[in-house]
């Protein structure tokens, strides 16, 4: 008899199958991040602007809405200029903060000039609260598939967070078109994005 491991919402996951998927994901994650980091910085900037334009179409009106973005890390699309434009159009911006391992993320309000500090993985996060619940969550993807499942960094933070939120926001995965893969082999704890936005 094989040991069963709990999913984020209490489901049982077959440990041998999960171990195989976890090994595959680790290798695929390393490959995709490596490719992303090799891209020319000017090309990454141009791709980020294309993603920003597509986000405007995907999200629509931002006035009066709280939009969670992220501080870019390891070659991710840089949406900081777009976030400032969201504020200019009457929206509010939040950034995700890792509180501790295996906990859901906290979203903190952010505006240009607010103090930032180094968080987990040395990523800049708002130094102070308040914690707020976003209407739109933009999640960077390392990889993604046609079913809108996201391959992230392996910590499970976004899945845990979405499972714990009292009201589901619009969840938008963003990444480069070259990050598309056939499947991430979704498990019971994986939560699909509502939409994936790329530079194509």
N, CA, C and O of each residue as an XYZ file, in Angstrom:
800
protein
N       0.851     -1.191      0.000
C       0.000      0.000      0.000
C       0.886      1.241      0.000
O       1.863      1.321      0.745
N       0.532      2.207     -0.847
C       1.328      3.434     -0.957
C       0.790      4.497     -0.011
O      -0.412      4.593      0.234
N       1.709      5.285      0.507
C       1.335      6.395      1.368
C       0.585      7.443      0.559
O       0.891      7.679     -0.610
N      -0.393      8.063      1.189
C      -1.131      9.137      0.540
C      -0.720     10.460      1.165
O      -0.507     10.561      2.373
N      -0.615     11.461      0.318
C      -0.263     12.795      0.794
C      -1.453     13.724      0.599
O      -2.169     13.606     -0.395
N      -1.678     14.651      1.537
C      -2.822     15.548      1.387
C      -2.590     16.601      0.330
O      -1.485     17.128      0.207
N      -3.634     16.917     -0.444
C      -3.591     18.075     -1.330
C      -3.887     19.315     -0.510
O      -4.109     19.214      0.697
N      -3.895     20.494     -1.142
C      -4.117     21.727     -0.391
C      -5.522     21.804      0.175
O      -5.752     22.478      1.179
N      -6.469     21.116     -0.466
C      -7.855     21.185     -0.003
C      -8.283     19.861      0.602
O      -9.477     19.571      0.678
N      -7.320     19.053      1.035
C      -7.657     17.826      1.736
C      -7.754     16.602      0.858
O      -8.038     15.514      1.358
N      -7.523     16.745     -0.468
C      -7.595     15.573     -1.320
C      -6.357     14.705     -1.104
O      -5.312     15.200     -0.683
N      -6.477     13.426     -1.390
C      -5.337     12.530     -1.312
C      -4.635     12.496     -2.655
O      -5.282     12.415     -3.700
N      -3.330     12.555     -2.630
C      -2.525     12.501     -3.841
C      -1.626     11.276     -3.738
O      -0.921     11.116     -2.741
N      -1.636     10.408     -4.747
C      -0.806      9.212     -4.747
C       0.657      9.637     -4.739
O       1.100     10.329     -5.655
N       1.419      9.231     -3.714
C       2.755      9.782     -3.514
C       3.725      9.420     -4.636
O       4.548     10.254     -5.016
N       3.653      8.180     -5.189
C       4.570      7.807     -6.266
C       4.307      8.644     -7.516
O       5.243      9.138     -8.146
N       3.038      8.800     -7.871
C       2.683      9.592     -9.054
C       3.097     11.040     -8.855
O       3.638     11.662     -9.769
N       2.849     11.585     -7.664
C       3.209     12.967     -7.402
C       4.723     13.153     -7.458
O       5.205     14.168     -7.962
N       5.469     12.188     -6.948
C       6.938     12.281     -6.991
C       7.439     12.342     -8.430
O       8.362     13.097     -8.735
N       6.834     11.549     -9.316
C       7.223     11.569    -10.729
C       6.928     12.934    -11.348
O       7.763     13.500    -12.054
N       5.725     13.458    -11.073
C       5.345     14.763    -11.620
C       6.255     15.852    -11.053
O       6.686     16.746    -11.782
N       6.545     15.777     -9.763
C       7.393     16.794     -9.132
C       8.793     16.811     -9.747
O       9.367     17.879     -9.959
N       9.340     15.633    -10.031
C      10.666     15.567    -10.667
C      10.619     16.174    -12.072
O      11.508     16.928    -12.467
N       9.563     15.829    -12.816
C       9.425     16.363    -14.173
C       9.266     17.881    -14.132
O       9.881     18.598    -14.922
N       8.441     18.365    -13.210
C       8.224     19.815    -13.110
C       9.519     20.543    -12.756
O       9.789     21.618    -13.290
N      10.308     19.975    -11.874
C      11.562     20.620    -11.481
C      12.482     20.791    -12.695
O      13.079     21.851    -12.886
N      12.590     19.739    -13.510
C      13.436     19.802    -14.702
C      12.876     20.784    -15.721
O      13.627     21.555    -16.319
N      11.560     20.762    -15.924
C      10.925     21.659    -16.895
C      11.040     23.113    -16.443
O      11.259     24.011    -17.255
N      10.892     23.329    -15.159
C      11.026     24.673    -14.584
C      12.433     25.218    -14.859
O      12.589     26.363    -15.283
N      13.449     24.393    -14.615
C      14.836     24.826    -14.840
C      15.069     25.148    -16.314
O      15.740     26.127    -16.642
N      14.518     24.328    -17.195
C      14.686     24.557    -18.638
C      14.042     25.877    -19.050
O      14.666     26.683    -19.741
N      12.800     26.102    -18.630
C      12.061     27.286    -19.051
C      12.663     28.575    -18.476
O      12.735     29.590    -19.170
N      13.093     28.536    -17.217
C      13.714     29.726    -16.626
C      15.036     30.012    -17.322
O      15.366     31.168    -17.584
N      15.790     28.961    -17.620
C      17.053     29.141    -18.328
C      16.854     29.808    -19.678
O      17.599     30.719    -20.037
N      15.853     29.360    -20.431
C      15.566     29.969    -21.728
C      15.159     31.434    -21.577
O      15.564     32.293    -22.360
N      14.357     31.693    -20.564
C      13.868     33.057    -20.331
C      15.030     34.004    -20.008
O      15.062     35.140    -20.483
N      15.969     33.534    -19.209
C      17.090     34.376    -18.803
C      18.068     34.637    -19.947
O      18.822     35.609    -19.910
N      18.058     33.774    -20.960
C      18.948     33.962    -22.114
C      18.429     35.011    -23.097
O      19.168     35.490    -23.957
N      17.148     35.360    -22.959
C      16.554     36.322    -23.895
C      17.216     37.690    -23.743
O      17.625     38.074    -22.648
N      17.316     38.419    -24.852
C      17.872     39.761    -24.854
C      17.003     40.681    -23.988
O      15.781     40.675    -24.136
N      17.603     41.475    -23.085
C      16.809     42.348    -22.207
C      15.875     43.296    -22.963
O      14.752     43.535    -22.519
N      16.324     43.838    -24.099
C      15.456     44.732    -24.869
C      14.264     43.972    -25.447
O      13.157     44.504    -25.522
N      14.500     42.722    -25.854
C      13.407     41.902    -26.372
C      12.417     41.568    -25.257
O      11.206     41.570    -25.480
N      12.930     41.278    -24.052
C      12.040     41.013    -22.909
C      11.187     42.235    -22.607
O      10.002     42.114    -22.298
N      11.806     43.431    -22.699
C      11.062     44.675    -22.438
C       9.948     44.846    -23.468
O       8.824     45.196    -23.111
N      10.253     44.602    -24.741
C       9.234     44.728    -25.791
C       8.114     43.712    -25.579
O       6.938     44.029    -25.761
N       8.476     42.510    -25.201
C       7.458     41.478    -24.943
C       6.587     41.860    -23.744
O       5.380     41.618    -23.743
N       7.205     42.457    -22.729
C       6.439     42.893    -21.554
C       5.411     43.944    -21.943
O       4.287     43.930    -21.441
N       5.790     44.858    -22.838
C       4.843     45.886    -23.286
C       3.691     45.268    -24.081
O       2.549     45.714    -23.966
N       3.985     44.248    -24.883
C       2.907     43.553    -25.614
C       1.966     42.860    -24.643
O       0.750     42.879    -24.833
N       2.525     42.246    -23.598
C       1.684     41.597    -22.580
C       0.812     42.638    -21.889
O      -0.370     42.394    -21.647
N       1.390     43.803    -21.568
C       0.629     44.861    -20.907
C      -0.559     45.295    -21.762
O      -1.659     45.487    -21.243
N      -0.344     45.451    -23.075
C      -1.434     45.838    -23.972
C      -2.527     44.782    -23.992
O      -3.713     45.108    -24.010
N      -2.127     43.519    -23.989
C      -3.117     42.426    -23.971
C      -3.867     42.382    -22.639
O      -5.051     42.048    -22.601
N      -3.174     42.721    -21.544
C      -3.840     42.748    -20.234
C      -4.968     43.764    -20.211
O      -6.027     43.511    -19.636
N      -4.742     44.920    -20.841
C      -5.796     45.934    -20.892
C      -7.057     45.363    -21.533
O      -8.167     45.633    -21.075
N      -6.886     44.579    -22.584
C      -8.037     43.961    -23.260
C      -8.668     42.878    -22.399
O      -9.892     42.761    -22.341
N      -7.836     42.087    -21.730
C      -8.338     40.950    -20.954
C      -9.074     41.380    -19.690
O     -10.063     40.759    -19.300
N      -8.593     42.440    -19.053
C      -9.158     42.855    -17.764
C     -10.253     43.896    -17.933
O     -11.229     43.914    -17.183
N     -10.083     44.757    -18.916
C     -11.085     45.800    -19.126
C     -10.944     46.929    -18.116
O      -9.830     47.320    -17.766
N     -12.061     47.446    -17.655
C     -12.090     48.604    -16.759
C     -11.377     48.279    -15.442
O     -11.649     47.246    -14.830
N     -10.471     49.151    -15.009
C      -9.749     48.937    -13.748
C     -10.162     49.932    -12.673
O      -9.834     49.742    -11.503
N     -10.875     50.986    -13.047
C     -11.287     51.995    -12.077
C     -12.099     51.350    -10.950
O     -13.074     50.639    -11.193
N     -11.675     51.616     -9.721
C     -12.385     51.077     -8.564
C     -12.034     49.635     -8.236
O     -12.602     49.063     -7.306
N     -11.116     49.038     -8.974
C     -10.742     47.631     -8.726
C      -9.324     47.549     -8.154
O      -8.478     48.403     -8.419
N      -9.093     46.511     -7.373
C      -7.760     46.240     -6.835
C      -7.127     45.151     -7.688
O      -7.674     44.057     -7.827
N      -5.981     45.459     -8.249
C      -5.282     44.532     -9.136
C      -3.967     44.133     -8.477
O      -3.136     44.989     -8.175
N      -3.780     42.851     -8.256
C      -2.508     42.372     -7.722
C      -1.565     42.056     -8.871
O      -1.892     41.259     -9.751
N      -0.390     42.684     -8.860
C       0.664     42.363     -9.816
C       1.824     41.746     -9.028
O       1.590     41.169     -7.966
N       3.041     41.846     -9.502
C       4.179     41.226     -8.832
C       5.422     42.015     -9.190
O       5.462     42.688    -10.220
N       6.433     41.934     -8.345
C       7.718     42.548     -8.655
C       8.503     41.533     -9.474
O       8.679     40.403     -9.019
N       8.987     41.893    -10.675
C       9.574     40.896    -11.573
C      10.843     40.250    -11.020
O      11.625     40.874    -10.302
N      11.018     38.977    -11.381
C      12.039     38.114    -10.795
C      12.503     37.131    -11.857
O      11.672     36.515    -12.524
N      13.786     36.969    -12.029
C      14.354     35.961    -12.915
C      13.798     36.002    -14.343
O      13.413     34.978    -14.909
N      13.768     37.207    -14.903
C      13.372     37.361    -16.296
C      11.885     37.364    -16.561
O      11.468     37.268    -17.715
N      11.060     37.475    -15.510
C       9.606     37.534    -15.711
C       9.218     38.805    -16.475
O       9.965     39.783    -16.461
N       8.061     38.798    -17.138
C       7.568     40.035    -17.752
C       7.481     41.141    -16.702
O       6.992     40.922    -15.594
N       7.959     42.327    -17.062
C       7.989     43.465    -16.142
C       6.754     44.328    -16.381
O       6.649     45.007    -17.403
N       5.826     44.297    -15.436
C       4.558     45.018    -15.574
C       4.481     46.242    -14.658
O       3.393     46.762    -14.411
N       5.618     46.698    -14.159
C       5.584     47.819    -13.213
C       5.067     49.103    -13.848
O       4.295     49.823    -13.213
N       5.463     49.414    -15.076
C       4.928     50.614    -15.740
C       3.434     50.489    -15.972
O       2.688     51.458    -15.827
N       3.001     49.284    -16.334
C       1.572     49.050    -16.535
C       0.814     49.257    -15.226
O      -0.281     49.820    -15.225
N       1.395     48.802    -14.104
C       0.746     48.964    -12.790
C       0.554     50.439    -12.464
O      -0.484     50.833    -11.932
N       1.556     51.252    -12.783
C       1.433     52.695    -12.540
C       0.305     53.279    -13.395
O      -0.426     54.162    -12.947
N       0.169     52.782    -14.623
C      -0.928     53.255    -15.488
C      -2.289     52.830    -14.923
O      -3.267     53.567    -15.045
N      -2.354     51.644    -14.306
C      -3.609     51.206    -13.659
C      -4.006     52.199    -12.575
O      -5.174     52.571    -12.465
N      -3.033     52.628    -11.772
C      -3.319     53.614    -10.721
C      -3.810     54.916    -11.349
O      -4.743     55.542    -10.847
N      -3.176     55.317    -12.447
C      -3.587     56.538    -13.137
C      -4.992     56.470    -13.693
O      -5.624     57.503    -13.913
N      -5.499     55.246    -13.927
C      -6.860     55.069    -14.448
C      -7.867     54.768    -13.339
O      -8.987     54.337    -13.614
N      -7.465     54.996    -12.079
C      -8.415     54.864    -10.976
C      -8.419     53.516    -10.289
O      -9.264     53.266     -9.430
N      -7.492     52.640    -10.649
C      -7.394     51.355     -9.972
C      -6.422     51.420     -8.809
O      -5.726     52.420     -8.630
N      -6.373     50.363     -8.025
C      -5.393     50.248     -6.939
C      -4.532     49.026     -7.223
O      -4.978     48.075     -7.864
N      -3.287     49.061     -6.737
C      -2.348     47.969     -6.962
C      -2.007     47.309     -5.631
O      -1.844     47.974     -4.607
N      -1.904     45.989     -5.675
C      -1.421     45.209     -4.534
C      -0.274     44.337     -5.014
O      -0.208     43.970     -6.188
N       0.616     44.012     -4.109
C       1.704     43.094     -4.392
C       1.603     41.904     -3.437
O       1.264     42.080     -2.267
N       1.895     40.690     -3.926
C       1.829     39.514     -3.056
C       3.051     39.434     -2.141
O       4.165     39.772     -2.540
N       2.823     38.983     -0.916
C       3.887     38.854      0.076
C       3.847     37.445      0.659
O       2.798     36.981      1.105
N       4.988     36.772      0.652
C       5.097     35.469      1.318
C       5.255     35.725      2.810
O       6.203     36.379      3.242
N       4.315     35.202      3.591
C       4.374     35.371      5.041
C       5.281     34.303      5.643
O       6.187     34.607      6.418
N       5.028     33.058      5.278
C       5.928     31.968      5.634
C       5.615     30.754      4.774
O       4.566     30.689      4.133
N       6.529     29.796      4.767
C       6.407     28.609      3.934
C       5.091     27.885      4.225
O       4.679     27.735      5.376
N       4.436     27.436      3.125
C       3.195     26.654      3.183
C       1.988     27.462      3.660
O       0.954     26.881      3.989
N       2.100     28.777      3.702
C       0.962     29.641      4.029
C       0.480     30.332      2.761
O       1.248     30.504      1.814
N      -0.803     30.734      2.739
C      -1.263     31.565      1.615
C      -0.515     32.896      1.591
O       0.009     33.353      2.607
N      -0.480     33.502      0.415
C       0.110     34.823      0.270
C      -0.764     35.874      0.938
O      -1.969     35.682      1.106
N      -0.146     36.985      1.316
C      -0.890     38.164      1.747
C      -0.711     39.206      0.644
O       0.381     39.345      0.092
N      -1.769     39.933      0.326
C      -1.685     41.000     -0.668
C      -1.668     42.337      0.066
O      -2.535     42.620      0.892
N      -0.660     43.155     -0.254
C      -0.533     44.465      0.404
C      -0.632     45.576     -0.626
O      -0.092     45.471     -1.728
N      -1.321     46.629     -0.256
C      -1.471     47.796     -1.132
C      -0.111     48.401     -1.427
O       0.771     48.435     -0.568
N       0.046     48.884     -2.668
C       1.305     49.519     -3.076
C       1.017     50.646     -4.061
O       0.170     50.525     -4.945
N       1.745     51.741     -3.882
C       1.777     52.851     -4.842
C       3.226     53.264     -5.010
O       4.032     53.044     -4.106
N       3.588     53.867     -6.162
C       4.966     54.324     -6.342
C       5.395     55.218     -5.182
O       4.653     56.113     -4.777
N       6.575     54.978     -4.656
C       7.087     55.749     -3.528
C       6.864     55.101     -2.184
O       7.502     55.489     -1.205
N       5.970     54.113     -2.103
C       5.769     53.393     -0.844
C       7.042     52.617     -0.498
O       7.720     52.116     -1.395
N       7.374     52.514      0.790
C       8.591     51.788      1.169
C       8.483     50.292      0.850
O       7.450     49.658      1.068
N       9.590     49.756      0.327
C       9.671     48.344      0.003
C      10.791     47.711      0.821
O      11.726     48.393      1.240
N      10.690     46.414      1.043
C      11.744     45.662      1.726
C      11.971     44.352      0.994
O      11.131     43.925      0.202
N      13.101     43.714      1.256
C      13.414     42.430      0.629
C      12.665     41.315      1.345
O      12.777     41.146      2.559
N      11.894     40.555      0.561
C      11.163     39.435      1.120
C      11.826     38.119      0.738
O      13.031     38.072      0.491
N      11.035     37.050      0.690
C      11.529     35.733      0.310
C      12.108     35.803     -1.103
O      11.567     36.507     -1.956
N      13.192     35.090     -1.357
C      13.906     35.093     -2.642
C      14.436     36.482     -2.997
O      14.761     36.751     -4.153
N      14.523     37.372     -1.984
C      15.074     38.706     -2.187
C      14.194     39.583     -3.078
O      14.665     40.583     -3.621
N      12.925     39.216     -3.231
C      11.987     40.000     -4.046
C      11.476     41.177     -3.213
O      11.174     41.027     -2.029
N      11.383     42.351     -3.846
C      10.869     43.518     -3.141
C       9.361     43.385     -2.906
O       8.598     43.015     -3.799
N       8.961     43.705     -1.662
C       7.545     43.661     -1.266
C       7.242     44.905     -0.433
O       8.157     45.495      0.141
N       5.967     45.314     -0.358
C       5.633     46.460      0.492
C       6.035     46.204      1.942
O       5.764     45.136      2.491
N       6.682     47.190      2.556
C       7.170     47.037      3.925
C       6.028     47.047      4.943
O       6.144     46.476      6.027
N       4.930     47.701      4.579
C       3.803     47.830      5.507
C       2.522     47.356      4.838
O       2.473     47.197      3.618
N       1.485     47.131      5.638
C       0.175     46.788      5.118
C      -0.447     48.006      4.457
O       0.281     48.910      4.049
N      -1.750     48.060      4.339
C      -2.633     47.036      4.870
C      -2.779     45.850      3.919
O      -2.549     45.968      2.715
N      -3.159     44.730      4.472
C      -3.500     43.579      3.633
C      -4.876     43.833      3.023
O      -5.797     44.283      3.705
N      -5.002     43.538      1.730
C      -6.263     43.769      1.029
C      -6.572     42.566      0.135
O      -5.683     41.778     -0.187
N      -7.824     42.436     -0.256
C      -8.230     41.348     -1.142
C      -8.392     41.885     -2.557
O      -9.239     42.748     -2.789
N      -7.608     41.402     -3.500
C      -7.684     41.926     -4.864
C      -8.902     41.403     -5.626
O      -9.408     40.315     -5.353
N      -9.356     42.203     -6.583
C     -10.409     41.784     -7.513
C      -9.819     41.012     -8.688
O     -10.481     40.169     -9.293
N      -8.545     41.321     -9.003
C      -7.825     40.678    -10.104
C      -6.462     40.254     -9.573
O      -5.757     41.049     -8.953
N      -6.095     39.006     -9.817
C      -4.766     38.519     -9.436
C      -4.010     38.168    -10.713
O      -4.451     37.323    -11.492
N      -2.868     38.822    -10.922
C      -2.014     38.517    -12.065
C      -0.846     37.682    -11.550
O      -0.052     38.136    -10.727
N      -0.762     36.460    -12.050
C       0.242     35.508    -11.578
C       1.247     35.223    -12.682
O       0.856     34.780    -13.762
N       2.533     35.464    -12.443
C       3.532     35.123    -13.457
C       3.648     33.611    -13.593
O       3.571     32.887    -12.600
N       3.832     33.137    -14.808
C       3.973     31.699    -15.044
C       5.400     31.399    -15.475
O       6.014     32.176    -16.205
N       5.921     30.268    -15.018
C       7.154     29.743    -15.597
C       6.790     28.995    -16.877
O       7.469     29.107    -17.898
N       5.697     28.228    -16.795
C       5.138     27.537    -17.950
C       3.629     27.487    -17.818
O       3.089     27.765    -16.747
N       2.942     27.136    -18.897
C       1.479     27.025    -18.859
C       1.047     26.069    -19.958
O       1.776     25.817    -20.917
N      -0.183     25.536    -19.786
C      -0.694     24.625    -20.814
C      -2.025     25.128    -21.367
O      -2.538     26.158    -20.930
N      -2.577     24.398    -22.325
C      -3.802     24.845    -23.004
C      -5.026     24.820    -22.102
O      -6.047     25.423    -22.432
N      -4.939     24.129    -20.964
C      -6.048     24.115    -20.008
C      -5.909     25.249    -18.983
O      -6.648     25.291    -17.999
N      -4.962     26.165    -19.216
C      -4.716     27.330    -18.356
C      -4.138     26.976    -16.990
O      -4.248     27.755    -16.043
N      -3.520     25.794    -16.890
C      -2.803     25.474    -15.664
C      -1.419     26.114    -15.720
O      -0.789     26.192    -16.775
N      -0.970     26.566    -14.566
C       0.271     27.327    -14.433
C       1.354     26.485    -13.781
O       1.125     25.854    -12.750
N       2.527     26.481    -14.384
C       3.714     25.931    -13.743
C       4.434     27.097    -13.099
O       4.897     28.003    -13.791
N       4.532     27.080    -11.772
C       5.196     28.164    -11.050
C       6.560     27.725    -10.558
O       7.237     26.912    -11.187
N       6.950     28.281     -9.417
C       8.283     27.992     -8.885
C       8.309     26.785     -7.960
O       9.372     26.395     -7.477
N       7.156     26.195     -7.713
C       7.126     24.956     -6.938
C       6.739     25.111     -5.475
O       6.633     24.116     -4.758
N       6.528     26.342     -5.023
C       6.157     26.530     -3.623
C       4.675     26.363     -3.346
O       4.271     26.202     -2.194
N       3.857     26.399     -4.400
C       2.413     26.231     -4.225
C       1.697     27.432     -3.645
O       0.538     27.323     -3.244
N       2.366     28.582     -3.592
C       1.771     29.734     -2.909
C       0.493     30.228     -3.586
O      -0.496     30.506     -2.907
N       0.503     30.339     -4.919
C      -0.690     30.858     -5.586
C      -1.862     29.896     -5.453
O      -2.992     30.332     -5.230
N      -1.614     28.592     -5.585
C      -2.703     27.625     -5.442
C      -3.292     27.665     -4.034
O      -4.511     27.668     -3.868
N      -2.438     27.696     -3.034
C      -2.922     27.770     -1.650
C      -3.738     29.041     -1.427
O      -4.783     29.021     -0.777
N      -3.241     30.137     -1.977
C      -3.905     31.419     -1.784
C      -5.285     31.427     -2.431
O      -6.265     31.837     -1.808
N      -5.363     30.975     -3.678
C      -6.654     30.962     -4.375
C      -7.644     30.038     -3.677
O      -8.831     30.352     -3.593
N      -7.163     28.899     -3.173
C      -8.047     27.959     -2.472
C      -8.595     28.559     -1.182
O      -9.694     28.210     -0.751
N      -7.825     29.470     -0.561
C      -8.220     30.028      0.735
C      -9.003     31.333      0.630
O      -9.581     31.775      1.623
N      -9.038     31.958     -0.539
C      -9.680     33.272     -0.647
C     -11.195     33.154     -0.502
O     -11.806     32.254     -1.078
N     -11.807     34.065      0.270
C     -13.259     33.987      0.484
C     -14.067     34.227     -0.789
O     -15.178     33.715     -0.927
N     -13.514     35.002     -1.716
C     -14.181     35.266     -2.991
C     -13.135     35.164     -4.083
O     -12.087     35.804     -4.010
N     -13.423     34.352     -5.101
C     -12.423     34.153     -6.153
C     -12.301     35.395     -7.019
O     -13.297     35.885     -7.550
N     -11.076     35.911     -7.166
C     -10.862     37.031     -8.076
C     -10.759     36.535     -9.516
O     -10.759     35.327     -9.757
N     -10.675     37.441    -10.456
C     -10.282     37.090    -11.815
C      -8.794     36.761    -11.760
O      -7.997     37.583    -11.308
N      -8.413     35.572    -12.214
C      -7.023     35.128    -12.103
C      -6.415     35.048    -13.500
O      -6.860     34.273    -14.347
N      -5.388     35.867    -13.721
C      -4.764     35.989    -15.031
C      -3.305     35.546    -14.942
O      -2.514     36.155    -14.223
N      -2.953     34.501    -15.660
C      -1.560     34.104    -15.760
C      -0.891     34.903    -16.862
O      -1.488     35.120    -17.916
N       0.340     35.343    -16.636
C       1.073     36.062    -17.674
C       2.436     35.416    -17.876
O       3.095     35.001    -16.923
N       2.843     35.341    -19.143
C       4.146     34.772    -19.465
C       4.433     34.925    -20.941
O       3.606     35.424    -21.704
N       5.599     34.494    -21.328
C       5.995     34.558    -22.729
C       5.409     33.376    -23.486
O       5.246     32.289    -22.931
N       5.095     33.596    -24.753
C       4.471     32.548    -25.561
C       5.326     31.278    -25.605
O       4.793     30.172    -25.690
N       6.647     31.439    -25.548
C       7.540     30.296    -25.577
C       7.469     29.423    -24.336
O       8.093     28.363    -24.288
N       6.714     29.856    -23.331
C       6.562     29.085    -22.092
C       5.425     28.077    -22.163
O       5.174     27.345    -21.206
N       4.733     28.041    -23.311
C       3.632     27.083    -23.459
C       4.196     25.662    -23.542
O       5.153     25.407    -24.273
N       3.590     24.737    -22.780
C       3.951     23.323    -22.817
C       2.674     22.509    -23.001
O       1.570     23.021    -22.816
N       2.829     21.253    -23.364
C       1.656     20.425    -23.669
C       0.756     20.254    -22.449
O      -0.465     20.357    -22.563
N       1.344     19.997    -21.296
C       0.578     19.861    -20.051
C       1.527     20.052    -18.882
O       2.727     19.803    -19.002
N       0.992     20.496    -17.748
C       1.797     20.540    -16.533
C       1.519     19.292    -15.686
O       2.033     19.167    -14.574
N       0.705     18.372    -16.215
C       0.236     17.206    -15.447
C      -0.447     17.686    -14.167
O       0.042     17.428    -13.067
N      -1.593     18.393    -14.310
C      -2.244     18.990    -13.138
C      -2.616     17.949    -12.094
O      -3.036     16.838    -12.417
N      -2.453     18.334    -10.845
C      -2.766     17.513     -9.680
C      -3.974     18.120     -8.972
O      -4.374     19.240     -9.289
N      -4.566     17.389     -8.005
C      -5.758     17.920     -7.344
C      -5.575     19.291     -6.690
O      -6.543     20.039     -6.547
N      -4.342     19.627     -6.293
C      -4.135     20.922     -5.645
C      -3.913     22.059     -6.636
O      -3.905     23.222     -6.236
N      -3.733     21.753     -7.916
C      -3.506     22.808     -8.907
C      -4.814     23.495     -9.275
O      -5.844     22.840     -9.438
N      -4.769     24.802     -9.402
C      -5.941     25.600     -9.757
C      -5.654     26.319    -11.069
O      -4.658     27.033    -11.187
N      -6.524     26.129    -12.046
C      -6.326     26.746    -13.358
C      -6.544     28.257    -13.292
O      -7.359     28.747    -12.511
N      -5.808     28.975    -14.117
C      -6.036     30.402    -14.285
C      -7.323     30.594    -15.101
O      -7.723     29.702    -15.849
N      -7.957     31.739    -14.957
C      -9.130     32.036    -15.789
C      -8.717     32.309    -17.219
O      -9.437     31.982    -18.162
N      -7.550     32.911    -17.371
C      -7.041     33.249    -18.707
C      -5.515     33.345    -18.609
O      -4.962     33.671    -17.559
N      -4.852     33.053    -19.733
C      -3.402     33.243    -19.826
C      -3.146     34.327    -20.873
O      -3.676     34.259    -21.982
N      -2.347     35.310    -20.525
C      -1.998     36.387    -21.449
C      -0.511     36.298    -21.762
O       0.322     36.239    -20.857
N      -0.188     36.288    -23.054
C       1.211     36.211    -23.484
C       1.517     37.371    -24.420
O       0.682     38.243    -24.659
N       2.733     37.354    -24.941
C       3.170     38.411    -25.859
C       2.772     38.124    -27.292
O       3.153     38.880    -28.186
N       2.028     37.072    -27.547
C       1.562     36.783    -28.918
C       0.042     36.769    -28.952
O      -0.550     36.545    -30.008
